[in-house]
Amino acid sequence: MMVWAKIRPYAMIAPAILIFCLFYIYPIGYMVYLSTFDWNFVSPTKMYVGLENFTSLFSESAFREVMHNSITYTCLTVFFTLGMSLFLAIWLNKKSMVYRFVQGAIFSPHIISLVSISMLWMWLMDTEYGLLNWLLSLVGGEKIQWLTHPDVALYSLVLVAVWKGIGFNTLVFIAGLQSIPRDIYEAAELDEANRFRMFYKITLPMLSPTLFFLTVICMIGSFQIFDTISIMTQGGPINSTNTFVYFIYENGFRFFNIGYASAAGVVLLIILSILTFLYFRLLSRSVHYR
């Protein structure tokens, strides 16, 4: 009985640890292993090439462009999604039927599949027959090649990502706002603090755990964008919307260059690990926990 009492906690968590190792640790380890080989996914033999896949990656201009696209897409998506969500959350943080209806309407894009959203925006952004260019023509504007011009296509995908992500983030912000005790605002009003001062001194610090959580989640999700790119642009035009995950998919499952794709996956893993570590080391110090 004494022995069982000592090992029981480990036995209870053993299934969870086994699943974690099988579906998280093993795939990561196997990806790192494959990144050192030249393999086409079909041949029974793998040729060991060491770090050659990594040197080829960083010497290729297309991959550097992929990194630039991924960082630009992530920065713009995180900034506009969280900024607009916070603004909407403050506006909608009222308990009435009208505001609850608006909250539901804003959240609706989050429950629609990415395939449907991509098809909808492809129609809206069509150069000849799209609604956006038709609206521009009403005010005398020129047609924009939303998805076919290399200087515009990436920003069009950012617009889609912000539109889809804004509902979920707004509701999470509203939940965070409603958890702030009202007596703090009442005390600030007695001290004749204006709205900006109350936002800066009360709302923002009390909302910092929510903001920190959403920033990390939104950053990781933006780096892993794949669906909308695969459906709307396929990485084009001229590689202008190609990002990390689509680059890995193309090299792994279209060109069957598994070692090369695995090396890109390792680079993505390292970048996300470093960014997450920096977020927790730097931004977590500014988070106010009650």
C-alpha positions in Angstrom: 0.0 0.0 0.0 2.8 2.4 0.8 4.4 1.8 -2.6 1.1 2.3 -4.4 0.5 5.6 -2.5 3.9 6.9 -3.8 3.4 5.9 -7.4 -0.3 6.7 -7.7 0.2 10.4 -8.7 2.5 9.3 -11.5 0.2 6.5 -12.6 -2.7 9.0 -12.7 -0.9 11.4 -15.0 0.9 8.7 -17.1 -1.8 8.6 -19.8 -1.7 12.4 -20.3 2.1 12.3 -20.5 2.0 9.4 -22.9 -0.4 11.3 -25.2 1.7 14.5 -25.0 4.9 12.6 -25.9 3.2 10.6 -28.7 1.4 13.6 -30.4 3.7 16.5 -29.6 7.2 15.5 -28.6 7.7 12.7 -31.1 6.5 14.6 -34.2 8.8 17.5 -33.2 11.8 15.2 -32.7 11.0 13.4 -36.0 10.8 16.7 -37.9 14.2 17.8 -36.5 15.6 14.3 -37.6 14.2 14.6 -41.1 15.6 18.1 -41.5 19.1 16.6 -41.8 18.2 14.3 -44.7 17.5 14.6 -48.4 14.3 12.5 -48.9 11.4 12.6 -51.3 8.9 10.8 -49.2 8.8 7.8 -51.5 12.3 6.4 -51.7 13.1 3.8 -49.0 16.5 5.4 -48.4 17.3 8.8 -46.9 20.5 10.6 -47.8 22.1 12.3 -44.7 23.0 15.9 -45.6 23.6 17.4 -42.1 22.8 21.2 -42.0 22.7 21.6 -45.8 18.9 22.0 -45.9 19.3 25.0 -43.5 22.1 26.6 -45.5 20.1 26.2 -48.7 17.0 27.8 -47.0 18.8 31.0 -45.8 20.6 31.4 -49.1 17.4 31.3 -51.1 15.7 34.7 -51.7 12.3 33.1 -51.9 12.6 31.9 -48.3 13.8 35.3 -47.1 10.7 36.7 -48.7 8.6 34.1 -46.9 10.0 35.3 -43.6 9.4 38.9 -44.5 5.8 38.1 -45.5 5.1 36.1 -42.3 6.5 38.8 -40.0 4.6 41.6 -41.9 1.4 39.6 -41.9 1.7 38.8 -38.2 2.5 42.3 -37.0 -0.3 43.9 -39.0 -2.9 41.2 -38.0 -2.0 41.3 -34.3 -2.0 45.1 -34.1 -5.2 45.8 -36.0 -7.2 42.8 -34.6 -6.4 43.6 -31.0 -6.6 47.3 -31.4 -10.0 47.3 -33.1 -11.3 44.5 -30.8 -10.4 46.5 -27.7 -12.1 49.6 -29.1 -15.3 47.6 -30.0 -15.2 45.9 -26.6 -15.2 49.2 -24.7 -18.1 50.5 -26.9 -20.1 47.3 -26.6 -19.6 46.8 -22.8 -23.2 47.6 -22.0 -26.0 45.4 -20.8 -28.8 45.9 -23.2 -30.5 43.8 -25.9 -29.2 46.0 -28.7 -25.6 45.7 -27.7 -25.9 42.0 -27.1 -27.3 41.6 -30.6 -24.3 43.6 -32.0 -22.0 41.4 -30.0 -23.5 38.3 -31.6 -23.3 39.8 -35.1 -19.6 40.7 -34.7 -18.9 37.2 -33.3 -20.6 35.4 -36.3 -17.5 35.4 -38.6 -15.7 33.3 -36.0 -18.2 30.3 -36.4 -18.0 30.3 -40.2 -15.5 27.9 -41.8 -12.4 29.5 -43.4 -13.3 27.9 -46.7 -16.6 29.8 -46.8 -15.0 33.0 -45.7 -12.3 32.7 -48.3 -14.8 32.1 -51.1 -16.9 35.1 -49.9 -13.9 37.5 -49.8 -12.7 36.2 -53.2 -16.0 37.4 -54.6 -15.9 40.7 -52.7 -12.3 41.3 -54.0 -12.8 40.2 -57.6 -11.2 42.9 -59.8 -14.0 43.0 -62.4 -17.1 41.9 -60.6 -16.3 42.3 -56.9 -18.4 44.4 -54.5 -15.4 46.4 -53.1 -14.4 47.7 -56.5 -18.1 48.4 -57.4 -18.3 50.5 -54.2 -15.1 52.3 -55.2 -16.5 53.0 -58.6 -19.5 54.8 -57.0 -17.2 57.4 -55.4 -15.0 57.7 -58.5 -12.2 55.4 -57.3 -10.1 53.2 -59.5 -10.2 49.4 -59.5 -7.8 47.7 -57.1 -6.3 44.3 -57.9 -6.9 43.1 -54.4 -5.6 39.5 -54.8 -3.6 39.7 -58.1 -1.2 42.6 -57.5 2.0 41.7 -55.5 2.0 45.0 -53.6 -1.6 44.6 -52.4 -2.4 40.9 -52.0 -0.7 40.4 -48.6 -2.7 43.4 -47.1 -5.9 42.0 -48.6 -5.2 38.8 -46.6 -4.6 40.8 -43.5 -8.0 42.5 -44.0 -9.7 39.0 -44.1 -7.8 37.9 -41.0 -8.8 41.0 -39.0 -12.4 40.7 -40.1 -12.5 37.1 -39.0 -10.6 37.4 -35.7 -12.2 40.6 -34.4 -15.4 39.0 -33.1 -13.7 36.4 -30.8 -11.2 38.9 -29.4 -14.0 41.4 -28.8 -16.0 39.0 -26.7 -12.9 38.0 -24.7 -12.1 41.7 -24.0 -15.8 42.3 -23.0 -15.5 39.4 -20.5 -12.3 40.9 -19.1 -13.9 44.4 -18.9 -16.9 43.0 -17.0 -14.7 41.4 -14.4 -13.3 44.8 -13.3 -15.0 45.9 -10.1 -17.3 49.0 -10.6 -16.3 50.5 -7.3 -12.8 51.3 -8.7 -14.4 53.5 -11.4 -16.8 55.0 -8.9 -13.8 56.0 -6.7 -12.0 57.5 -9.7 -15.1 59.5 -10.6 -15.2 60.9 -7.0 -11.6 62.0 -7.6 -12.8 63.7 -10.9 -10.6 61.5 -13.1 -11.5 61.9 -16.8 -12.2 59.0 -19.2 -8.8 58.8 -20.7 -7.1 58.7 -17.2 -9.5 56.0 -16.0 -8.7 54.0 -19.2 -5.0 54.4 -18.8 -4.8 53.9 -15.0 -7.6 51.4 -14.4 -8.9 49.6 -17.5 -5.6 48.9 -19.3 -3.8 47.5 -16.2 -6.8 45.4 -15.1 -7.2 44.1 -18.6 -3.5 43.3 -19.1 -3.8 39.5 -18.4 -6.5 39.3 -21.1 -4.4 41.5 -23.5 -1.3 39.4 -22.8 -3.2 36.1 -23.5 -4.8 37.3 -26.7 -1.5 38.8 -28.0 0.3 35.4 -27.6 -2.6 33.4 -29.1 -3.0 35.9 -32.0 0.7 36.0 -32.8 1.1 32.2 -32.9 -2.1 31.8 -35.0 -1.0 34.5 -37.5 2.4 32.8 -38.0 0.6 29.5 -38.8 -1.8 31.0 -41.4 -2.5 28.5 -44.2 -6.2 28.1 -45.2 -6.9 31.5 -46.6 -3.6 31.6 -48.5 -4.2 28.1 -50.0 -7.7 29.0 -51.2 -7.3 32.7 -52.2 -3.8 33.2 -53.6 -1.7 29.9 -53.4 1.2 32.0 -52.2 1.1 34.4 -55.2 1.3 36.6 -57.1 5.1 36.3 -57.4 5.5 34.8 -54.0 4.1 37.9 -52.3 1.7 36.1 -50.0 3.7 33.0 -49.4 4.2 32.4 -45.6 5.9 29.8 -43.5 3.2 27.0 -43.3 2.3 27.3 -47.0 6.0 27.2 -47.9 6.3 24.0 -45.8 3.2 22.5 -47.5 4.5 23.3 -51.0 7.9 21.8 -50.5 6.7 18.8 -48.5 3.5 17.7 -50.3 3.8 19.3 -53.8 7.5 19.0 -54.5 8.1 16.0 -52.1 11.2 17.6 -50.7 10.6 16.4 -47.1 14.0 17.3 -45.6 13.8 20.9 -47.0 10.2 21.3 -45.7 11.2 19.9 -42.3 14.1 22.4 -42.1 11.6 25.2 -42.7 9.4 23.7 -40.0 12.3 23.7 -37.5 13.0 27.4 -38.3 9.3 28.2 -37.7 9.4 26.3 -34.4 12.5 28.2 -33.3 11.0 31.6 -34.2 7.8 30.9 -32.3 9.7 29.6 -29.3 11.9 32.7 -29.1 8.9 35.1 -29.5 6.9 33.2 -26.9 9.8 33.2 -24.5 10.4 37.0 -25.0 6.7 37.7 -24.6 6.7 35.8 -21.2 10.0 37.3 -20.1 9.3 41.0 -21.1 5.5 41.6 -21.4 4.6 39.4 -18.4 6.3 41.9 -16.1 3.7 44.5 -17.2 0.8 42.2 -16.5 -1.3 43.1 -13.5 -2.7 40.1 -11.6 -5.3 40.7 -8.9 
